[in-house]
Amino acid sequence: MSQDREKDRRDGRKAALVIAGATILWLAYQMLGTQMGWSAQVALIGDLAAIAAYIYALALVWRIWRRSSGK
């Protein structure tokens, strides 16, 4: 039981860091793209990377929820 809670905490921290990191990097990427005059296609790469990170974080949170609701 204790190991499951510790794994949940670890996964929760990882999900939070992924969300925060992806958001900060996405904002920086958008600001840099605006200043450098990048095209919309280049901006799309950053958008897709951020979406992938959010999906990964969602999968982590889903796994935590499934573990806790299954007991």
LINRA-V883119 format. One record per residue. N is the residue number from 1. RES is the residue in three letters. PSI is psi in degrees with one decimal (NA if undefined). D_LAST is the distance of its C-alpha to the last C-alpha in Angstrom with 2 decimals. Layout:
BEGIN
n->[N/N]
res->[RES/RES]
psi->[PSI/PSI]
d_last->[D_LAST/D_LAST]
END
This chain:
BEGIN
n->[1/2/3/4/5/6/7/8/9/10/11/12/13/14/15/16/17/18/19/20/21/22/23/24/25/26/27/28/29/30/31/32/33/34/35/36/37/38/39/40/41/42/43/44/45/46/47/48/49/50/51/52/53/54/55/56/57/58/59/60/61/62/63/64/65/66/67/68/69/70/71]
res->[MET/SER/GLN/ASP/ARG/GLU/LYS/ASP/ARG/ARG/ASP/GLY/ARG/LYS/ALA/ALA/LEU/VAL/ILE/ALA/GLY/ALA/THR/ILE/LEU/TRP/LEU/ALA/TYR/GLN/MET/LEU/GLY/THR/GLN/MET/GLY/TRP/SER/ALA/GLN/VAL/ALA/LEU/ILE/GLY/ASP/LEU/ALA/ALA/ILE/ALA/ALA/TYR/ILE/TYR/ALA/LEU/ALA/LEU/VAL/TRP/ARG/ILE/TRP/ARG/ARG/SER/SER/GLY/LYS]
psi->[-45.1/-37.0/-36.3/-41.8/-40.8/-39.7/-39.8/-44.1/-44.1/-44.7/-35.7/-43.3/-40.4/-43.9/-42.7/-42.5/-37.7/-44.1/-48.5/-45.7/-43.3/-39.6/-45.0/-45.3/-37.6/-43.9/-43.1/-41.3/-41.8/-42.2/-43.6/-41.5/-38.5/-44.0/-35.3/-10.3/32.8/152.5/170.0/-30.8/-38.3/-39.1/-32.0/-32.7/-45.1/-39.7/-44.7/-36.4/-41.0/-42.0/-41.1/-40.9/-40.7/-37.6/-40.7/-44.4/-39.4/-39.7/-39.6/-45.2/-39.6/-43.3/-40.5/-45.4/-42.8/-39.9/-40.7/-30.9/-14.4/-2.8/NA]
d_last->[10.13/13.29/14.04/10.98/12.01/15.54/15.01/13.50/16.55/18.87/17.86/18.17/21.57/22.60/21.85/23.82/26.64/26.86/27.15/29.68/31.60/31.86/33.10/35.64/36.89/37.13/39.15/41.39/41.89/42.88/45.27/46.83/47.20/48.97/51.31/52.10/52.57/50.09/49.87/47.00/46.13/45.59/43.50/41.33/40.33/38.84/37.10/35.51/34.42/32.77/31.00/29.74/28.39/26.64/25.05/23.86/22.37/20.72/19.16/17.84/16.36/14.89/13.23/11.82/10.60/9.04/7.23/6.06/5.51/3.79/0.00]
END
